[in-house]
């Protein structure tokens, strides 16, 4: 894979998860969405795909999984995080987006959390021009947002029209069944055994963000190894200071 260098080598891929794959996107509902998403981009080569889902639905995991899958194919990919771009000074952010341009028709732009940039005349025009630069050369564009396009506050009608022109893949926040499956599968990957009571306790007392779950399991795994303890509800309470 070629992740193209950007002006001044700005560090804009910190949220890219190198371990993410379509296979380890767990949960019954999530696996269906992952299959639709990967088929649309990798197999059908659709020119533009919009990935929509609320916070903790798994957008960043799927965007990272896509970049990793394209890596295997040796594709040229630019990965961006709207949340990381938002940390730049406003002028620098606009200039950066204006600098994005595909080198050839096989280029991919994967733009995660694009809506984190907000709205306004300058950013909307920059996004519109970016969309056109990729569309005119038949490159592939993948965008992810956390709200429906109609709720993003965009006033530039041409941009809204472009954003609504492709396939939209929707992600649901994991329900109780999927959350517990994700928790168990993540634990299995680390060689950890979670009793149903522990899983239930974590479900009711911990944030349901997948990234937060990974951090929690790392913490519990380390603590259990250091203290040579099995994972029980009292032990989890102790580690989490509950």
Secondary structure as UniProt FT lines:
FT   STRAND          2..3
FT   HELIX           7..9
FT   TURN            14..15
FT   TURN            18..19
FT   TURN            23..24
FT   HELIX           28..38
FT   HELIX           39..43
FT   STRAND          48..53
FT   TURN            55..56
FT   HELIX           59..73
FT   STRAND          76..81
FT   HELIX           82..85
FT   TURN            86..87
FT   HELIX           90..99
FT   TURN            105..106
FT   STRAND          107..112
FT   HELIX           114..117
FT   HELIX           121..136
FT   TURN            137..138
FT   STRAND          140..145
FT   HELIX           149..151
FT   HELIX           157..163
FT   STRAND          167..171
FT   HELIX           176..189
FT   TURN            190..191
FT   HELIX           196..205
FT   HELIX           210..227
FT   HELIX           233..240
//
